[in-house]
């Protein structure tokens, strides 16, 4: 009984521990809106005047119009991503969502953990945050249980509280 149980559990445990395999940049261009791991060689790190950085993963012999995939790190994410020049002339494994960007496929690198197979930085949906700021005292959702129900009575208002002794 123990042997048969071991034979059943060992392959399941071995498969659960395997990390997600990475795809090449060429394969990633055919996977829009998918969360994937991409493996690539960084030939150059290009920084624009506005602080946006690109990991150039196309070889110097490849013309720019034939380079169909890029990894971009925006200025606002510089603190979370860190220095990218250390990846120059190395192979990297980056996890993220493939997005169409300026006629190419791209992955946004917005946190350093993506370079170790971790998820991108969480960004809340701006549609859900409509009309809410951190400075206001009202809750971010319209919950009928939190509104007054007439006569200025709300849940646990000052009239309903028990006196502490």
Residue pairs with C-beta under 8 A, 6 or more apart in sequence:
19 37
19 117
20 36
20 37
20 95
20 117
21 37
22 36
22 37
22 38
22 39
22 93
23 31
23 36
23 37
23 38
23 39
24 38
24 39
24 40
25 38
25 40
25 57
25 68
25 69
26 68
26 69
28 36
28 38
28 69
28 98
28 105
28 107
29 68
29 69
29 98
29 104
29 105
31 98
32 98
32 99
32 100
32 105
33 97
33 98
33 99
34 97
34 98
35 95
35 96
35 97
35 119
36 95
36 96
36 97
36 98
37 93
37 94
37 95
37 117
38 69
38 71
38 93
38 94
38 95
38 96
38 98
38 107
39 91
39 92
39 93
40 55
40 57
40 69
40 71
40 91
40 92
40 94
41 57
41 59
41 89
41 90
41 91
41 92
42 55
42 56
42 57
42 87
42 88
42 89
42 90
42 91
42 92
43 56
43 57
43 58
43 59
43 60
43 89
44 55
44 56
44 88
45 53
45 54
45 55
45 56
45 84
45 85
45 87
45 88
46 53
46 54
46 56
47 53
47 54
48 54
50 75
51 74
51 75
51 78
52 72
52 73
52 74
52 75
53 72
53 73
53 78
53 81
53 84
54 70
54 71
54 72
54 73
55 70
55 71
55 72
55 73
55 84
55 87
55 92
55 94
55 109
56 67
56 70
57 67
57 69
57 70
57 71
58 64
58 66
58 67
58 69
67 104
68 104
68 105
69 104
69 105
69 106
69 107
70 101
70 104
70 105
70 106
70 107
71 94
71 106
71 107
71 108
71 109
72 101
72 106
72 107
72 108
72 109
73 81
73 84
73 108
73 109
73 110
74 108
74 110
77 108
77 109
77 110
77 111
77 121
80 110
80 111
80 112
80 121
81 109
81 110
81 111
81 112
82 112
84 109
87 115
92 115
93 115
93 117
94 107
94 109
94 114
94 115
95 114
95 117
95 118
95 119
95 120
96 107
96 108
96 109
96 114
96 120
97 107
97 108
97 120
98 105
98 106
98 107
99 105
99 106
99 107
99 108
100 106
108 120
109 115
109 120
110 120
110 121
110 123
111 118
111 119
111 120
111 121
113 119
114 120
128 140
129 140
132 138
132 140
139 146
145 155
146 154
146 155
147 154
148 154
153 159
